[in-house]
């Protein structure tokens, strides 16, 4: 439950054709007020899953949360004070569970020198640090900038692709919130982390450079 009244928000849970018991778990919640369950008949990828939620809703603000994250009672409400006329998106932080010992790769992933964590609370962040696994946006940005690119199916890039399009229409409109944490239950070894980066560099980074050459330096690709 969230601190907001159930009349003030709706939840859309997307089952992207999971091969475990995700579907049955979600269906056990389908009778709850303000909950909608959407099942994909085949696995369509992260972008398509998020787009299904966007299309199903109609609120002025849209929040995203990945399935391996846990949030607190005030999560939705925590984003609201950051919005103003020229703020289109607010990104929350991802923190590790407090009952695990982090390996070196996880210490880097959750470290203060990576991504938006280098910025202060309520500070504007550049487009390359705007991620949507724990974030809230104004719906109007999708009407002008489009939704997630469903052709991006491999790891990484779908967030940056949308961030670029929103940024080009609404420059310098992203804000970082240190009050909107989500606990991220996703263990990763150094090998797994490096393989993810290899996949991103092989498939999606070249795509981003080709589509948005004017932001090449933002992708740390100025050396290519």
SERO-4910 file (N, C-alpha, C, O; in steps of 0.05 Angstrom, whole numbers):
BEGIN
 pado doro    nc1    nc2    nc3   cac1   cac2   cac3    cc1    cc2    cc3    oc1    oc2    oc3
  Unk    A     16    -24      0      0      0      0     17     25      0     40     25     10
  Unk    A      6     46    -12     20     72    -13      5     92      5    -18     88     12
  Unk    A     19    113     12      8    134     30    -15    148     16    -33    159     30
  Unk    A    -15    150    -10    -37    162    -25    -62    145    -23    -60    121    -20
  Unk    A    -85    158    -26   -110    143    -27   -111    126    -52   -100    134    -72
  Unk    A   -124    103    -50   -126     85    -73   -141     98    -96   -140     89   -119
  Unk    A   -156    119    -90   -170    134   -111   -151    152   -127   -159    164   -147
  Unk    A   -127    155   -117   -108    174   -129    -87    161   -147    -72    175   -161
  Unk    A    -87    134   -148    -67    121   -165    -77     93   -173    -94     82   -160
  Unk    A    -67     84   -195    -73     57   -205    -47     42   -210    -27     54   -218
  Unk    A    -47     16   -206    -23     -1   -210    -28    -19   -234    -49    -32   -236
  Unk    A     -8    -20   -252     -9    -37   -275     15    -56   -274     38    -48   -277
  Unk    A      9    -82   -270     30   -102   -268     31   -117   -295     11   -128   -304
  Unk    A     55   -117   -307     58   -129   -333     74   -155   -330     97   -156   -321
  Unk    A     61   -177   -338     74   -203   -339     83   -207   -368     67   -213   -386
  Unk    A    109   -204   -373    120   -207   -400    126   -236   -407    148   -243   -413
  Unk    A    105   -252   -405    106   -281   -411    129   -295   -395    145   -309   -406
  Unk    A    128   -290   -369    148   -303   -351    144   -333   -351    122   -343   -354
  Unk    A    166   -348   -348    164   -377   -349    165   -389   -321    169   -413   -318
  Unk    A    160   -372   -301    157   -382   -273    128   -378   -264    110   -378   -280
  Unk    A    124   -374   -238     97   -371   -228     89   -342   -225     70   -336   -209
  Unk    A    102   -324   -239     96   -295   -238     67   -290   -245     53   -275   -231
  Unk    A     57   -303   -266     30   -299   -275      9   -306   -254     -9   -290   -250
  Unk    A     12   -329   -241     -7   -337   -221     -6   -320   -197    -26   -314   -184
  Unk    A     18   -311   -189     21   -293   -166      6   -266   -172     -8   -256   -155
  Unk    A     10   -256   -196     -3   -231   -203    -34   -234   -204    -48   -217   -195
  Unk    A    -43   -256   -215    -71   -261   -217    -85   -263   -190   -109   -257   -187
  Unk    A    -70   -270   -170    -81   -271   -143    -87   -243   -132   -101   -240   -112
  Unk    A    -77   -223   -146    -81   -195   -137   -101   -180   -155   -106   -156   -150
  Unk    A   -112   -193   -175   -127   -179   -195   -154   -168   -185   -166   -150   -197
  Unk    A   -163   -178   -162   -189   -168   -151   -184   -143   -133   -204   -131   -124
  Unk    A   -160   -136   -128   -154   -113   -111   -162    -87   -126   -159    -85   -150
  Unk    A   -172    -68   -110   -179    -43   -121   -155    -29   -133   -133    -30   -121
  Unk    A   -158    -16   -155   -137      0   -169   -114    -17   -180    -92     -6   -185
  Unk    A   -118    -43   -183    -97    -61   -194   -107    -73   -220   -129    -84   -222
  Unk    A    -90    -71   -241    -95    -83   -267    -72   -101   -274    -49    -93   -273
  Unk    A    -78   -125   -282    -58   -145   -290    -58   -148   -320    -80   -152   -332
  Unk    A    -35   -146   -333    -33   -149   -362    -14   -171   -368      9   -171   -359
  Unk    A    -23   -191   -383     -6   -214   -391      1   -212   -420    -17   -210   -437
  Unk    A     27   -213   -427     35   -215   -454     35   -244   -463     43   -262   -448
  Unk    A     25   -250   -487     23   -277   -497     51   -288   -505     54   -313   -508
  Unk    A     70   -271   -509     98   -279   -513    116   -258   -502    108   -235   -497
  Unk    A    141   -265   -497    160   -246   -486    167   -225   -506    178   -230   -527
  Unk    A    161   -199   -499    164   -177   -517    187   -159   -509    195   -141   -525
  Unk    A    198   -162   -485    220   -146   -476    211   -123   -458    188   -117   -455
  Unk    A    231   -111   -445    226    -90   -425    211    -66   -437    193    -56   -424
  Unk    A    220    -57   -460    207    -34   -472    177    -38   -477    161    -21   -471
  Unk    A    170    -61   -487    142    -67   -493    126    -70   -467    103    -62   -466
  Unk    A    139    -81   -447    125    -84   -421    118    -56   -410     96    -51   -400
  Unk    A    137    -38   -410    132    -11   -400    111      3   -417     94     17   -407
  Unk    A    113     -1   -443     94     12   -461     65      2   -456     46     17   -459
  Unk    A     62    -23   -449     36    -34   -443     24    -19   -419      0    -14   -419
  Unk    A     40    -14   -400     31      1   -376     24     30   -383      3     40   -374
  Unk    A     40     42   -400     35     70   -408      8     71   -423     -9     89   -417
  Unk    A      4     53   -441    -21     53   -457    -46     47   -441    -67     57   -447
  Unk    A    -42     31   -420    -66     22   -404    -75     45   -386    -99     46   -379
  Unk    A    -57     62   -378    -64     83   -359    -72    109   -372    -72    112   -396
  Unk    A    -80    128   -356    -88    154   -366    -82    177   -348    -92    199   -352
  Unk    A    -66    172   -327    -60    193   -307    -40    213   -318    -27    209   -338
  Unk    A    -39    237   -305    -21    258   -314      8    251   -308     26    260   -321
  Unk    A     12    235   -287     39    226   -280     41    196   -282     22    181   -275
  Unk    A     64    186   -292     68    157   -296     93    149   -281    115    161   -286
  Unk    A     91    129   -264    114    119   -249    122     91   -259    104     75   -266
  Unk    A    148     86   -260    158     59   -268    173     47   -245    188     61   -230
  Unk    A    170     21   -242    186      6   -223    191    -22   -234    172    -36   -242
  Unk    A    216    -30   -234    223    -57   -244    214    -79   -224    210    -73   -201
  Unk    A    210   -103   -235    199   -124   -219    217   -135   -197    208   -150   -180
  Unk    A    243   -128   -198    261   -138   -177    267   -117   -156    288   -117   -143
  Unk    A    249    -98   -153    252    -76   -134    230    -76   -113    207    -84   -118
  Unk    A    237    -66    -89    218    -63    -67    217    -34    -58    238    -22    -55
  Unk    A    193    -24    -54    190      4    -46    176      8    -19    164    -11     -9
  Unk    A    179     32     -8    166     38     17    139     50     14    129     55     -8
  Unk    A    126     56     37     99     65     38     95     93     25     73     99     15
  Unk    A    116    109     24    114    137     14    126    140    -14    132    162    -22
  Unk    A    131    118    -27    146    119    -53    133    138    -73    145    156    -82
  Unk    A    108    133    -80     94    151   -100     94    180    -90    101    198   -106
  Unk    A     86    184    -66     84    211    -55    111    226    -55    112    250    -58
  Unk    A    133    210    -52    159    222    -50    168    237    -75    184    256    -73
  Unk    A    158    229    -98    166    242   -123    153    269   -127    164    287   -139
  Unk    A    129    273   -116    112    296   -123    124    323   -117    121    341   -134
  Unk    A    138    327    -95    149    354    -90    170    363   -110    176    387   -112
  Unk    A    182    345   -125    203    352   -144    193    363   -170    208    375   -185
  Unk    A    167    359   -175    157    368   -201    150    398   -200    140    409   -181
  Unk    A    157    411   -222    150    439   -227    144    442   -257    143    422   -271
  Unk    A    139    466   -265    132    471   -293    152    460   -313    145    450   -334
  Unk    A    178    463   -306    199    455   -325    213    429   -318    234    423   -329
  Unk    A    202    413   -299    212    387   -293    193    366   -305    170    365   -298
  Unk    A    204    349   -322    187    329   -335    191    302   -323    173    285   -326
  Unk    A    213    296   -310    218    269   -300    235    271   -274    254    287   -272
  Unk    A    229    253   -256    244    251   -230    253    222   -227    237    204   -230
  Unk    A    279    219   -222    291    193   -220    297    187   -190    311    203   -178
  Unk    A    288    165   -180    295    156   -153    321    140   -153    331    133   -175
  Unk    A    331    133   -130    356    118   -128    350     88   -124    328     81   -114
  Unk    A    369     72   -131    367     43   -126    388     36   -104    411     43   -107
  Unk    A    379     23    -83    397     16    -61    397    -14    -57    378    -27    -64
  Unk    A    419    -25    -46    420    -54    -42    405    -62    -17    401    -45      1
  Unk    A    397    -87    -15    385    -97     10    406    -94     33    430    -97     28
  Unk    A    396    -89     57    415    -84     79    425   -110     92    440   -109    111
  Unk    A    415   -133     82    423   -158     95    442   -174     77    444   -199     82
  Unk    A    455   -162     58    474   -176     41    501   -163     42    503   -139     48
  Unk    A    521   -179     36    549   -168     34    554   -164      4    553   -183    -11
  Unk    A    561   -140     -4    565   -133    -32    591   -143    -42    612   -141    -28
  Unk    A    591   -155    -66    616   -162    -79    627   -138    -93    614   -117    -94
  Unk    A    652   -139   -104    664   -115   -116    647   -102   -138    646    -78   -140
  Unk    A    635   -119   -155    618   -108   -177    594    -93   -165    587    -72   -176
  Unk    A    582   -104   -145    559    -91   -132    566    -66   -118    551    -46   -117
  Unk    A    590    -65   -106    599    -41    -93    602    -18   -113    596      5   -107
  Unk    A    612    -25   -137    613     -5   -158    585      3   -167    580     27   -170
  Unk    A    568    -17   -172    541    -11   -182    525      7   -163    511     25   -172
  Unk    A    528      3   -137    513     18   -118    530     42   -106    521     55    -88
  Unk    A    553     46   -118    571     67   -107    563     95   -113    547    100   -131
  Unk    A    573    114    -97    566    142   -100    579    156   -123    572    179   -130
  Unk    A    598    143   -137    612    156   -159    600    148   -186    611    155   -207
  Unk    A    578    133   -186    566    123   -210    540    137   -216    523    140   -199
  Unk    A    536    147   -241    511    157   -250    501    181   -235    516    199   -227
  Unk    A    475    181   -230    461    204   -218    469    208   -189    465    229   -177
  Unk    A    482    187   -176    489    190   -148    511    211   -144    517    219   -121
  Unk    A    524    220   -165    544    241   -164    530    268   -159    544    288   -154
  Unk    A    504    269   -161    489    294   -158    474    295   -131    470    275   -118
  Unk    A    467    320   -124    453    324    -99    423    320   -102    413    319   -125
  Unk    A    409    318    -80    380    316    -81    368    341    -94    377    363    -88
  Unk    A    349    336   -112    335    357   -126    353    372   -146    346    394   -155
  Unk    A    375    361   -153    393    373   -173    386    362   -201    379    339   -204
  Unk    A    389    380   -221    385    371   -248    407    352   -257    430    356   -250
  Unk    A    399    331   -271    419    311   -280    418    310   -311    398    315   -323
  Unk    A    441    303   -323    442    302   -352    428    277   -363    422    259   -348
  Unk    A    422    277   -388    405    257   -400    416    228   -397    401    209   -394
  Unk    A    443    226   -398    454    199   -397    451    185   -370    455    161   -368
  Unk    A    444    200   -350    440    188   -323    410    184   -316    404    173   -295
  Unk    A    393    192   -334    364    189   -329    355    161   -336    354    153   -359
  Unk    A    349    145   -315    339    118   -319    311    116   -310    301    132   -294
  Unk    A    296     95   -319    268     94   -314    259     69   -298    235     63   -296
  Unk    A    278     54   -286    270     31   -271    258     39   -244    245     23   -230
  Unk    A    263     64   -235    251     75   -211    248    105   -216    266    121   -209
  Unk    A    226    113   -228    223    141   -237    194    148   -241    176    131   -243
  Unk    A    189    174   -243    162    184   -249    165    206   -270    183    223   -269
  Unk    A    146    206   -290    147    225   -311    119    237   -316     99    226   -308
  Unk    A    119    261   -328     94    272   -337     85    258   -363    101    254   -381
  Unk    A     60    250   -364     50    235   -387     53    251   -413     57    239   -434
  Unk    A     53    277   -412     54    294   -436     80    289   -452     80    293   -476
  Unk    A    101    279   -438    126    275   -453    124    253   -473    137    253   -494
  Unk    A    106    233   -468    103    211   -486     88    220   -512     94    210   -533
  Unk    A     70    239   -509     55    249   -532     73    263   -551     70    262   -575
  Unk    A     94    277   -540    112    293   -557    137    278   -564    147    282   -586
  Unk    A    147    261   -547    172    247   -551    170    218   -558    190    206   -565
  Unk    A    146    207   -556    142    178   -562    147    161   -537    154    172   -516
  Unk    A    143    136   -540    146    117   -518    172    101   -522    188    108   -538
  Unk    A    175     80   -507    200     64   -508    202     50   -535    182     41   -546
  Unk    A    227     48   -545    232     36   -571    232      5   -567    250     -6   -555
  Unk    A    211     -8   -578    209    -37   -573    228    -54   -590    229    -78   -587
  Unk    A    242    -41   -608    262    -56   -624    288    -61   -607    304    -77   -615
  Unk    A    290    -46   -585    313    -50   -567    306    -72   -547    291    -67   -529
  Unk    A    316    -96   -552    309   -119   -535    332   -129   -518    327   -142   -498
  Unk    A    357   -124   -527    379   -133   -511    386   -113   -489    374    -92   -488
  Unk    A    404   -121   -471    409   -105   -447    418    -77   -453    436    -73   -470
  Unk    A    406    -58   -440    415    -30   -440    407    -14   -465    403    -25   -486
  Unk    A    403     12   -461    398     30   -483    370     40   -485    366     62   -495
  Unk    A    350     25   -476    322     34   -480    317     59   -463    301     76   -471
  Unk    A    329     60   -439    325     84   -423    338    109   -436    326    130   -437
  Unk    A    363    106   -445    377    128   -457    364    137   -482    363    161   -488
  Unk    A    353    118   -498    340    125   -523    316    144   -517    312    163   -531
  Unk    A    300    137   -496    277    154   -490    287    180   -477    276    202   -483
  Unk    A    307    179   -460    317    203   -447    326    224   -468    321    248   -465
  Unk    A    339    215   -489    348    233   -510    325    247   -522    325    272   -526
  Unk    A    304    232   -529    281    244   -543    266    264   -525    257    285   -534
  Unk    A    264    257   -499    251    275   -480    268    300   -477    258    323   -477
  Unk    A    294    296   -473    313    318   -469    312    338   -493    312    362   -489
  Unk    A    311    327   -517    311    345   -541    286    362   -542    287    384   -554
  Unk    A    265    352   -531    240    367   -530    237    384   -505    225    406   -505
  Unk    A    249    375   -483    247    389   -457    275    389   -444    280    373   -426
  Unk    A    293    406   -454    321    406   -444    324    411   -414    309    427   -403
  Unk    A    343    397   -402    350    402   -374    326    400   -356    322    416   -338
  Unk    A    309    379   -360    284    377   -345    284    352   -328    262    344   -318
  Unk    A    307    339   -323    309    315   -306    320    322   -279    339    337   -276
  Unk    A    308    310   -258    316    315   -230    321    289   -216    308    269   -221
  Unk    A    340    289   -197    347    266   -181    335    269   -153    338    290   -140
  Unk    A    322    248   -144    310    248   -117    325    228    -99    328    205   -107
  Unk    A    334    238    -77    346    220    -57    326    211    -36    333    198    -16
  Unk    A    301    217    -41    279    209    -23    260    189    -35    239    183    -24
  Unk    A    268    178    -58    250    159    -72    265    133    -77    265    122   -100
  Unk    A    277    121    -57    293     97    -59    276     73    -66    253     71    -58
  Unk    A    288     55    -80    277     28    -85    299      8    -78    322     10    -88
  Unk    A    293    -12    -62    313    -33    -56    314    -52    -80    294    -63    -89
  Unk    A    338    -56    -91    342    -71   -115    352    -99   -109    375   -102   -101
  Unk    A    335   -119   -112    342   -147   -107    352   -160   -133    338   -176   -145
  Unk    A    376   -153   -140    388   -164   -165    418   -168   -160    434   -150   -163
  Unk    A    426   -193   -152    454   -198   -148    467   -201   -175    456   -211   -194
  Unk    A    492   -191   -177    507   -192   -202    537   -196   -195    548   -182   -178
  Unk    A    549   -215   -209    578   -219   -206    593   -201   -225    580   -188   -242
  Unk    A    619   -199   -221    635   -182   -239    632   -192   -268    631   -176   -286
  Unk    A    632   -218   -272    630   -229   -299    603   -222   -311    602   -214   -334
  Unk    A    582   -225   -296    555   -218   -306    553   -188   -313    541   -181   -333
  Unk    A    565   -171   -296    564   -143   -301    580   -136   -326    570   -121   -343
  Unk    A    603   -148   -330    619   -143   -354    605   -154   -379    606   -141   -400
  Unk    A    592   -177   -377    578   -187   -400    554   -169   -408    549   -166   -432
  Unk    A    541   -157   -388    520   -138   -394    530   -114   -409    518   -105   -428
  Unk    A    553   -103   -399    565    -81   -412    575    -87   -441    573    -71   -459
  Unk    A    584   -112   -444    593   -121   -471    569   -122   -490    571   -113   -513
  Unk    A    547   -132   -480    523   -133   -497    513   -105   -505    506   -100   -528
  Unk    A    513    -87   -485    505    -60   -490    524    -47   -511    515    -34   -529
  Unk    A    550    -51   -507    569    -39   -525    568    -50   -553    574    -36   -573
  Unk    A    562    -75   -556    561    -88   -582    536    -82   -598    537    -78   -622
  Unk    A    513    -80   -584    488    -78   -599    475    -50   -596    467    -39   -617
  Unk    A    473    -40   -572    456    -16   -569    471     10   -569    460     31   -578
  Unk    A    496     11   -560    511     35   -562    515     45   -591    511     68   -596
  Unk    A    522     27   -609    524     36   -637    497     47   -648    497     65   -664
  Unk    A    475     35   -639    449     44   -648    443     72   -638    433     89   -653
  Unk    A    450     78   -613    446    104   -601    464    125   -615    454    147   -621
  Unk    A    488    118   -621    506    136   -636    495    143   -663    496    166   -672
  Unk    A    485    123   -677    474    127   -704    449    144   -703    445    161   -720
  Unk    A    431    140   -683    406    155   -682    410    183   -672    396    202   -680
  Unk    A    429    186   -653    432    212   -640    461    221   -640    473    224   -618
  Unk    A    473    226   -663    502    234   -664    507    260   -649    530    264   -641
  Unk    A    487    277   -646    492    302   -632    496    299   -602    504    317   -588
  Unk    A    490    274   -592    494    268   -564    516    247   -560    518    235   -539
  Unk    A    533    244   -580    553    222   -579    571    225   -554    577    205   -541
  Unk    A    579    249   -547    597    252   -524    583    245   -498    596    235   -479
  Unk    A    556    248   -497    541    241   -473    542    211   -468    540    201   -446
  Unk    A    545    195   -490    546    166   -488    574    156   -482    579    132   -483
  Unk    A    592    175   -476    621    168   -472    632    153   -497    648    135   -495
  Unk    A    622    162   -520    630    149   -546    646    168   -563    649    163   -587
  Unk    A    656    190   -552    671    209   -568    698    197   -578    711    208   -596
  Unk    A    706    175   -566    731    162   -574    728    143   -598    747    133   -609
  Unk    A    702    138   -605    697    119   -627    699    133   -654    696    121   -675
***
